[in-house]
């Protein structure tokens, strides 16, 4: 006979282990908040844009083929920007205490589809340094392109700036706490069902009927402790029985 579990039984399990689910959720949210606010180092982001555009003369017209050529050049320029040929000069100019390979991990070059504009995105633990790296990288790349590609078709559209109230892009404490709450709930619910599955003890008469398929004839209930009667002291006059020949008060 196949066992079936009703929704009522599922909710009963969750209700019985509700304290465990809440405890795990609170612990997960607390740990995530502490790590996000006090352990992880804030990371700031800065961006600069460059335009890839072929130099034109009187005989050259602005056509679709030219635009497509510029778009294809962006893919090549993306690799050149993060290469040691550019970043070594950026490290030297800014006197950074890191290698070009390490700096490459902080820089990401992106461009929209069929767009001649590329965006240099830099992440660093300092907002000011992130802007300096972005601007210097764009400037060095613009100077080195004629030497590397024999073309002069790169212009800087916008420079990276540092706002008065720059906010870090990561970590995001609120998002991390929400994720921790969801994960905590999932772990708590899963652990509750696991503990219920591993618990093979019989606790109620319904368990006997469901598992052993036997009718319950009688139930022995728990009897609370009966309080002992308090000893009430009676007056000596009322408690003392007079002997023969004695009278009360003698």
C-alpha positions, 0 to 999 in steps of 0.5 A, a space after each residue: 500500500 502506497 503511503 500518501 502525504 496530505 497537505 495537512 500533514 505537511 503543514 503539521 510538520 512545518 508547524 512542529 519545526 517552526 522554531 527550527 526554521 525561524 532560528 536558521 533563517 535568523 542566523 543566516 540573515 545575521 551572518 550575511 548582514 555582519 559579513 556584508 557590513 563589517 567584513 567585505 571591503 566596499 568596491 566602487 565602479 567608474 566608467 569612461 566611454 570611447 568612440 571608434 570612428 574611421 577618419 574620413 576624407 572628401 572621397 570617403 562617405 559615411 556608409 554601412 560598410 564603414 560602420 561595420 568595419 568600426 564595429 569589428 575593430 571594437 572587438 579587437 580593441 577590447 583585447 588590446 585595452 586589457 593587454 600588457 601593452 596598454 596596462 603596463 603603461 597605466 601601472 607606470 603612469 599611476 605608480 600602482 602597486 600591482 601588475 598589469 595582469 592583476 589590473 586586467 582583472 579590474 577592467 571590463 570593456 563592453 559595447 552594445 551590439 552594432 555600436 561604435 561606442 565602447 565602455 571601459 568599466 573599472 572596479 576598485 576599492 577606492 572610488 578616486 583610484 577607479 576613476 583615475 584608472 579608467 581615464 588613464 586607460 582610455 588616454 593611453 589607449 588613444 595614444 597607442 592605437 596609431 602605433 599598434 594599428 596604424 590608424 587614428 580613429 579613437 576618441 574619448 567621449 566621456 571621462 570618469 568622474 568621482 561624485 561627492 557621495 559615491 556609493 559602492 556597487 558591491 557588496 549590496 547588504 540588503 540584497 545579500 540579506 534577502 538572499 540569506 533569508 531565502 536560503 535560510 528558509 529553504 535549509 530550515 524547511 528541508 532540515 525539518 522534513 529530513 528530521 521528520 523522516 528520520 524520526 521513527 518514534 510513535 508519539 500519538 495514538 494516530 501514529 499507531 493506527 497509521 503505522 501499525 494499522 491496529 485499532 487503539 483500545 485505550 489510552 493512558 493519559 498523563 496524571 498530574 501530581 496531586 498536591 499533598 494536603 497541608 497539615 492544619 494544626 488544631 488548638 491544643 484545647 480542642 485536640 486534648 481529650 480530658 482525662 477522668 477527673 479532669 476538667 477543661 482549664 485545669 
